[in-house]
Amino acid sequence: MRIGIAGKGGTGKTTLCALLSWNLKDLGKQVLAVDADPDTNLASILGFPEPEKIVPIVRMKELISERMEVRGGFFKLNPQISDIPEKFMQEYRGIKLIVMGTVESGGSGCVCPESTFLKRLLREIILRKDEFILVDFEAGVEHLGRGIAREFDFLLIVVEPSQLSLESFKRISPLAEQLGVKRIFAVANKLKDGRERDFLLRNLGKEKIFGFLSYSQVFSQVNTSGNYEILREDKLYKEVKELAEKLLSD
């Protein structure tokens, strides 16, 4: 199964990606997590040793230039990259990770060697068999090509109880639908009470929400201590387990 996770910055999409990865692994699944966000923090939350030393593939200029055969303003559109995932894959406690990063300048839709390389690499990754592949995306989905998007079984857009977050969902959702993503849902996060739950239900509709996650006091402690393992004991982990089980039942 291929699962994309998107949402406005700060909504908790990277945390959801990590907790889903842990839960799916605990449920006996092979998990490959892909960090395709400009702020490559997924390795830290997953507990990988020395995450700051993991260089995102997008920053490997020499590798990209060589594989794309960049000559002046021209480059190859179909580079040989089949060996890249295995070469740069990390593994820790049974979870595999690829830190891709994304193109931060010139617009995510730019036709440049880096953008083309990452799209080809993502397609190569999501065509892998016998794994649950979770991709932590940046806020938009403009960098997804139609051929790539159609391979995704789910796009989960993380929303919090705010108008700005709703606007983000309403921008991302139709774009993903046009690209051919199969199933697009919101995951409601950081809910403190029934009033906030009702706010999201009223604005999105029950059929659009895949699940509800509570606001976690533990997570605020985790942000200062850096010990994300504590989340395994939090109610948030159990709520994400319910989402993982729901994914498996669909």
C-alpha positions in Angstrom: 0.0 0.0 0.0 1.2 3.5 -0.9 0.2 6.3 1.5 1.0 10.0 1.0 0.7 12.3 4.0 0.3 16.0 3.4 -1.0 19.1 5.1 -0.2 22.7 6.2 3.1 23.1 8.1 2.7 22.5 11.8 -0.4 20.3 11.6 1.6 17.2 12.6 1.9 15.3 9.4 5.5 14.2 10.0 4.5 12.9 13.5 1.6 11.1 11.9 3.9 9.5 9.3 6.3 8.3 12.0 3.5 6.9 14.3 1.8 5.2 11.4 5.2 3.7 10.4 5.7 2.4 14.0 2.2 0.9 14.2 2.3 -0.8 10.8 5.7 -2.3 11.7 4.2 -3.5 15.0 1.4 -5.0 13.0 3.9 -7.1 11.1 4.2 -5.1 7.9 7.3 -4.1 6.0 7.6 -0.3 6.2 9.5 2.1 4.0 9.2 5.8 5.1 10.1 8.5 2.6 10.9 12.1 3.8 9.9 14.4 0.9 9.5 17.5 3.0 11.8 20.5 2.9 12.2 20.2 6.7 13.6 16.7 6.8 12.6 15.8 10.4 11.2 12.3 9.9 14.5 10.5 10.8 14.6 12.4 14.2 11.0 11.4 15.1 11.6 7.8 14.1 14.6 7.7 16.4 17.4 7.2 13.8 20.8 7.7 15.3 22.5 11.0 14.3 19.7 12.1 12.0 21.5 15.4 11.3 24.2 13.4 9.4 21.7 12.0 6.9 22.1 14.1 3.7 18.9 14.5 1.7 19.3 13.2 -1.8 18.2 16.5 -3.3 21.4 18.1 -1.9 23.6 15.5 -3.7 24.3 17.8 -6.6 27.1 15.8 -8.1 25.1 12.6 -8.1 22.1 14.3 -9.6 24.2 16.1 -12.3 25.9 12.8 -13.2 22.7 10.7 -13.4 20.8 13.5 -15.2 23.7 14.0 -17.6 23.4 17.8 -17.2 25.1 19.6 -20.1 24.5 23.4 -20.1 20.8 23.9 -19.9 19.9 20.4 -21.0 19.5 17.1 -19.0 18.2 13.6 -19.4 14.5 13.1 -18.7 14.8 9.3 -18.0 17.9 8.9 -15.8 19.1 5.5 -14.6 18.2 5.5 -10.9 17.1 2.0 -10.1 20.1 1.5 -7.7 19.5 4.8 -5.8 16.8 3.6 -3.3 19.0 0.7 -2.0 22.1 2.7 -2.0 20.8 5.6 0.2 18.3 3.7 2.3 18.7 3.7 6.1 17.2 1.2 8.5 16.6 1.4 12.2 14.5 -1.0 14.3 12.9 -2.6 11.3 11.8 0.6 9.6 13.5 1.6 6.3 13.9 5.3 5.5 14.9 7.4 2.5 15.4 11.1 3.0 14.7 12.7 -0.4 14.0 16.4 0.6 12.4 18.5 -2.1 13.3 21.4 -4.4 13.0 24.6 -2.3 13.7 27.3 -4.9 12.3 28.1 -8.2 8.9 26.6 -7.4 8.1 23.0 -6.8 6.7 22.7 -10.3 9.9 23.8 -12.0 11.4 21.8 -14.8 14.9 21.4 -13.5 17.3 18.5 -13.0 16.7 18.2 -9.3 12.9 18.3 -9.6 12.9 15.8 -12.5 15.3 13.5 -10.6 13.1 13.5 -7.4 10.0 12.7 -9.4 11.7 9.8 -11.1 13.1 8.6 -7.8 9.7 8.8 -6.1 8.2 6.7 -8.9 11.0 4.2 -8.6 10.4 4.0 -4.8 6.6 3.6 -4.9 6.7 0.8 -7.4 8.5 -1.4 -4.8 6.6 -4.5 -3.9 5.7 -6.1 -0.6 6.1 -2.9 1.5 3.9 -0.3 3.0 5.3 3.0 1.7 4.6 6.2 3.6 5.6 9.5 2.0 5.8 12.7 4.1 5.1 15.4 1.6 5.5 19.1 1.7 2.3 21.2 2.0 1.3 21.0 -1.7 1.1 18.2 -4.2 2.3 20.2 -7.3 5.5 18.1 -7.4 3.5 14.9 -8.0 3.2 13.9 -11.6 0.1 12.2 -12.8 1.8 8.9 -13.3 3.1 9.0 -9.8 -0.1 10.2 -8.1 -2.1 7.3 -9.6 0.0 4.8 -7.8 -1.0 6.1 -4.3 -3.8 4.3 -2.5 -4.4 7.1 0.0 -3.5 10.7 0.5 -4.1 11.6 4.1 -4.2 15.4 4.6 -3.6 16.3 8.2 -5.9 19.1 9.5 -6.2 20.9 12.8 -9.3 22.8 14.0 -8.6 26.1 12.3 -9.8 27.9 9.3 -6.4 28.1 7.7 -6.0 24.4 8.0 -9.3 23.8 6.3 -8.3 26.1 3.5 -5.2 24.1 3.0 -7.2 20.9 2.8 -9.6 22.5 0.3 -6.6 23.5 -1.9 -4.7 20.2 -1.7 -7.7 17.8 -2.1 -8.9 18.9 -5.6 -5.3 19.0 -6.9 -4.7 15.5 -5.7 -8.0 14.3 -7.2 -7.1 15.9 -10.6 -3.8 14.1 -10.5 -5.5 10.7 -10.0 -4.9 9.9 -6.3 -7.3 7.1 -5.5 -8.6 8.0 -2.0 -8.2 11.4 -0.3 -9.1 12.0 3.3 -8.5 14.4 6.2 -7.0 13.2 9.5 -8.2 15.6 12.2 -5.4 16.3 14.6 -4.8 18.2 17.9 -8.4 18.0 19.0 -8.9 19.3 22.6 -12.7 18.8 22.9 -15.9 17.9 21.2 -16.4 21.5 20.1 -13.3 21.3 17.9 -14.4 17.9 16.6 -17.8 19.2 15.7 -16.1 22.2 13.9 -14.2 19.9 11.6 -17.2 17.6 11.0 -19.4 20.6 10.1 -16.9 22.0 7.7 -15.6 18.8 6.1 -18.3 16.2 6.5 -18.0 12.8 8.2 -17.3 11.0 5.0 -14.1 13.1 4.3 -12.5 12.4 7.7 -10.5 9.2 8.1 -9.9 9.6 11.8 -9.6 11.8 14.8 -6.5 12.4 16.9 -6.4 14.1 20.3 -4.2 17.0 21.4 -1.2 15.4 23.2 0.4 17.0 26.3 3.1 14.4 26.0 4.1 15.7 22.5 4.9 19.1 23.9 7.3 17.4 26.3 8.8 15.4 23.5 9.6 18.5 21.5 11.9 19.7 24.2 13.4 16.4 25.3 13.8 14.9 21.8 12.8 11.5 23.1 10.0 10.6 20.7 9.8 7.0 22.1 7.7 8.5 24.9 4.8 8.8 22.4 4.5 5.0 22.4 2.9 5.3 25.8 0.6 8.1 24.9 -3.0 7.9 23.9 -2.1 9.4 20.6 -0.2 6.2 19.7 -3.3 4.1 20.4 -5.4 6.4 18.2 -2.9 6.2 15.3 -3.0 2.4 15.8 -6.8 2.6 15.0 -5.9 4.5 11.8 -3.4 1.8 10.9 -5.9 -1.0 11.4 -8.4 0.9 9.4 -5.9 1.2 6.5 -5.3 -2.5 6.6 -9.1 -3.2 6.5 -9.8 -1.0 3.5 
